[in-house]
Amino acid sequence: MQTSQLDLRAFLAAIAGRGPGHYQVVSRQISPAWQMAALVTRLADRLRFPVLCFRDVEGTALPVVTNVCSSFERVAQTLDLSRQALEARLVGACDASIAPVVVDPAAAPVRHTVRQGRELDLGCLPQILYTEDQTAPYLTAAMIVGRDPDSGAHNLSFHRLILVAAHTAAIYMTPHGHLEQIWRKNRAANRATPVAAIIGSHPVWCYASLAAGALEQDDYGVLGAVLDARLELVPGIADDALLVPARAEIVLEGNIAIGEETEEGPFGEFLGYVAAPAKRPLVQFSSMSTRESPVYQDIVAGQVEHLALSSVSLQARLERKLRPANPGITAIWLPAPLTVFIAVDSERQPDFDAASVMGTLLSGERYVKQVIVFDANVELRKQSSVQHALACHVQADRDIVTLAGQRGNGIDPSERNGKTTKIGINAMAKGRSVANRLPQAVLDDLDLKRWLS
């Protein structure tokens, strides 16, 4: 099978000629302290989400791109796929793993320049601030590579990193997530956790890294399945058993310390609220390798790209979890953070158990707080259709369930001592009700021009 040549540069080249709605270059010098985030925010206010390339960022020699993952449809188009086809690849990737290939470091673009020791200084990276509460720059688009010490499987995931010093950063690991599990295993064995921070990825790498399966499954194989090709990897510098993408723009390598911690935060999370400072593990980086003329990738915290990444990955996971046992499900949509809409054709699945499905999601998914189940004829993306179903099909004492004392996600500001109460609503029609309608033959035969001209 062929190896994948897809990388961040290939994606940028694919969209460069598609016009300002898809790709825009900012040539004037811009400050990384809030100005870049402000520009992205102003465009979002106008429902504009182009990939932005900042050529001249104050304080760094690196060009910066952002909004890379803001449009799933745009990414699919560059691969000559429909949105549905790319979604299907994400959903099925865990069952169709394609093993990566390890290449010679001398042939790996990311090993063009290697800095270690005194030559390594995280201050050369863009020092970006996103919210006025922020006190230090963050790496927001760094895909973290870890390796399970038991199975040897590689794990890919996103975790924010606050820059602390020339060689160090503090990391917020998703509580109970795969990387934290790896770190806890190593800590129990009194050893540091080798990691790599990948900056500059094809957007498919980003989506696939968040849609992976069990800890024991190698995420590089899952990524290969989404690419439909073998991903090129290169042995790590700090730990040659930790493999990293050969076509990344920048790779930072080091270890999550066993016991050292420092303050991380405040940070503007994707829910739109600032997470409070707290003690987090320290990451000690020992090397930085880059491509020739590397491009720095950023995600503006709390904006549409931040939300899009989490939504795409969660939807893929929900599709994988629910569809096999529920053929009546016709659509799953995430209209807002922590919220899931499900449409069901009860004729296709007369025994569909809404309460069971809602309970499964609410108890098993930390980033799902509200689940609402509708009939298949409800237009999930149309507010009037959704509100009509909620008004006419729901009795609060019968159709609403709450689950108190559930484990929270750590970024919902309404949580109490790490616990949250979740809600499920069955908005499917109960019993027989006949909707107002005209004879279809009359509607089909009606010619507006004839009557209104």
Secondary structure as GFF3:
##gff-version 3
##sequence-region A 1 453
A	DSSP	alpha_helix	8	15	.	.	.	ID=ss1
A	DSSP	beta_strand	23	26	.	.	.	ID=ss2
A	DSSP	alpha_helix	35	45	.	.	.	ID=ss3
A	DSSP	beta_strand	51	54	.	.	.	ID=ss4
A	DSSP	beta_strand	64	66	.	.	.	ID=ss5
A	DSSP	alpha_helix	72	78	.	.	.	ID=ss6
A	DSSP	alpha_helix	83	92	.	.	.	ID=ss7
A	DSSP	three_ten_helix	93	95	.	.	.	ID=ss8
A	DSSP	beta_strand	101	102	.	.	.	ID=ss9
A	DSSP	three_ten_helix	105	107	.	.	.	ID=ss10
A	DSSP	three_ten_helix	109	111	.	.	.	ID=ss11
A	DSSP	beta_strand	113	116	.	.	.	ID=ss12
A	DSSP	three_ten_helix	117	119	.	.	.	ID=ss13
A	DSSP	three_ten_helix	122	124	.	.	.	ID=ss14
A	DSSP	beta_strand	138	139	.	.	.	ID=ss15
A	DSSP	beta_strand	143	147	.	.	.	ID=ss16
A	DSSP	beta_strand	154	158	.	.	.	ID=ss17
A	DSSP	beta_strand	161	163	.	.	.	ID=ss18
A	DSSP	beta_strand	168	171	.	.	.	ID=ss19
A	DSSP	alpha_helix	178	188	.	.	.	ID=ss20
A	DSSP	beta_strand	193	199	.	.	.	ID=ss21
A	DSSP	alpha_helix	203	209	.	.	.	ID=ss22
A	DSSP	alpha_helix	219	227	.	.	.	ID=ss23
A	DSSP	beta_strand	232	235	.	.	.	ID=ss24
A	DSSP	beta_strand	243	245	.	.	.	ID=ss25
A	DSSP	beta_strand	250	264	.	.	.	ID=ss26
A	DSSP	beta_strand	267	268	.	.	.	ID=ss27
A	DSSP	beta_strand	274	275	.	.	.	ID=ss28
A	DSSP	beta_strand	278	290	.	.	.	ID=ss29
A	DSSP	beta_strand	296	297	.	.	.	ID=ss30
A	DSSP	alpha_helix	304	322	.	.	.	ID=ss31
A	DSSP	three_ten_helix	323	325	.	.	.	ID=ss32
A	DSSP	beta_strand	329	336	.	.	.	ID=ss33
A	DSSP	beta_strand	339	344	.	.	.	ID=ss34
A	DSSP	alpha_helix	354	364	.	.	.	ID=ss35
A	DSSP	beta_strand	370	375	.	.	.	ID=ss36
A	DSSP	alpha_helix	383	393	.	.	.	ID=ss37
A	DSSP	alpha_helix	396	399	.	.	.	ID=ss38
A	DSSP	beta_strand	400	407	.	.	.	ID=ss39
A	DSSP	beta_strand	419	426	.	.	.	ID=ss40
A	DSSP	alpha_helix	440	445	.	.	.	ID=ss41
A	DSSP	alpha_helix	448	452	.	.	.	ID=ss42
###
